[in-house]
């Protein structure tokens, strides 16, 4: 028969050793999980960095296109303004002048008709 003789401090030392081994196993698992998490995070950050660069490039292209459209629109508005001024000078002003002359002429006939009737 085997008899075990040990004192209380030896039992405490044995329990501390077992706790150290178990704690080490859990710490290894924790560090392994952290390493996996850091790898995943790094990969996501790299993917997001590429996506952000693409978005920034597209936003830059959109800004350039918008500026080009605004420039063309401004030119077209200027051309419409010139066309309206030309129409006013070449068509509307002469018609108004002719209408005022016609009104004056008709007014003279209207005055003569009133004098003839009296």
C-alpha positions as CSV (number, residue, x, y, z in Angstrom):
1,X,0.0,0.0,0.0
2,X,1.2,3.5,-0.9
3,X,1.0,6.1,1.7
4,X,1.2,9.8,0.8
5,X,2.7,12.1,3.3
6,X,2.7,15.8,2.4
7,X,2.2,19.0,4.3
8,X,-0.2,21.8,3.7
9,X,2.3,24.0,1.9
10,X,3.1,21.2,-0.6
11,X,-0.7,20.9,-1.3
12,X,-0.9,24.7,-1.8
13,X,2.1,24.6,-4.1
14,X,0.5,21.8,-6.1
15,X,-2.8,23.8,-6.5
16,X,-0.9,26.9,-7.5
17,X,1.0,24.9,-10.2
18,X,-2.3,23.4,-11.5
19,X,-3.9,26.9,-11.5
20,X,-0.9,28.3,-13.4
21,X,-1.1,25.6,-16.1
22,X,-4.9,26.1,-16.5
23,X,-4.5,29.9,-16.5
24,X,-1.7,29.5,-19.1
25,X,-3.9,27.4,-21.4
26,X,-6.7,30.0,-21.2
27,X,-4.3,32.9,-21.8
28,X,-2.9,31.1,-24.9
29,X,-6.5,30.7,-26.2
30,X,-7.2,34.3,-25.5
31,X,-4.0,35.5,-27.2
32,X,-4.8,33.3,-30.2
33,X,-8.3,34.7,-30.4
34,X,-6.9,38.2,-30.2
35,X,-4.4,37.5,-32.9
36,X,-7.2,36.3,-35.2
37,X,-9.3,39.3,-34.3
38,X,-6.4,41.7,-35.1
39,X,-5.8,39.9,-38.5
40,X,-9.5,40.2,-39.4
41,X,-9.5,43.9,-38.3
42,X,-6.4,44.6,-40.3
43,X,-7.9,42.9,-43.4
44,X,-11.1,44.9,-43.0
45,X,-9.2,48.1,-42.6
46,X,-7.2,47.4,-45.8
47,X,-10.4,46.6,-47.7
48,X,-12.1,49.8,-46.4
49,X,-9.0,51.8,-47.3
50,X,-9.2,50.6,-50.9
51,X,-13.0,51.3,-51.0
52,X,-12.5,54.8,-49.5
53,X,-9.8,55.6,-52.2
54,X,-12.2,54.5,-54.9
55,X,-15.0,56.6,-53.4
56,X,-12.7,59.6,-53.2
57,X,-11.6,59.1,-56.8
58,X,-15.2,58.9,-57.9
59,X,-16.2,61.9,-55.9
60,X,-13.3,63.8,-57.6
61,X,-14.5,62.8,-61.0
62,X,-18.1,63.7,-60.2
63,X,-16.9,67.2,-59.0
64,X,-15.0,67.7,-62.2
65,X,-18.0,66.6,-64.3
66,X,-20.3,68.9,-62.4
67,X,-17.9,71.8,-62.9
68,X,-17.8,71.1,-66.6
69,X,-21.6,71.0,-66.8
70,X,-21.9,74.2,-64.8
71,X,-19.4,75.9,-67.2
72,X,-21.3,74.7,-70.3
73,X,-24.6,75.8,-68.7
74,X,-23.3,79.2,-67.9
75,X,-22.1,79.6,-71.6
76,X,-25.6,78.5,-72.8
77,X,-27.3,81.0,-70.5
78,X,-25.0,83.7,-71.9
79,X,-25.9,82.7,-75.4
80,X,-29.7,82.8,-74.6
81,X,-29.2,86.2,-73.1
82,X,-27.5,87.4,-76.2
83,X,-30.3,85.9,-78.4
84,X,-33.0,87.5,-76.3
85,X,-31.3,90.9,-76.5
86,X,-31.0,90.5,-80.3
87,X,-34.6,89.5,-80.6
88,X,-35.6,92.6,-78.5
89,X,-33.5,94.9,-80.6
90,X,-34.3,93.4,-84.0
91,X,-37.9,92.4,-83.6
92,X,-39.7,93.7,-80.5
93,X,-38.4,97.3,-80.5
94,X,-39.2,97.9,-84.2
95,X,-42.7,96.4,-83.7
96,X,-43.4,98.5,-80.7
97,X,-42.1,101.6,-82.6
98,X,-44.3,100.7,-85.6
99,X,-47.3,100.2,-83.3
100,X,-46.8,103.5,-81.6
101,X,-46.6,105.3,-85.0
102,X,-49.7,103.4,-86.1
103,X,-51.5,104.4,-82.9
104,X,-50.5,108.1,-83.4
105,X,-51.7,107.9,-87.0
106,X,-55.0,106.3,-86.1
107,X,-55.4,108.8,-83.3
108,X,-55.1,111.6,-85.9
109,X,-57.8,110.0,-88.0
110,X,-59.9,109.5,-84.9
111,X,-59.6,113.2,-84.0
112,X,-60.5,114.3,-87.6
113,X,-63.6,112.1,-87.6
114,X,-64.7,113.7,-84.3
115,X,-64.2,117.2,-85.8
116,X,-66.1,116.3,-89.0
117,X,-69.1,115.0,-87.0
118,X,-69.4,118.2,-85.0
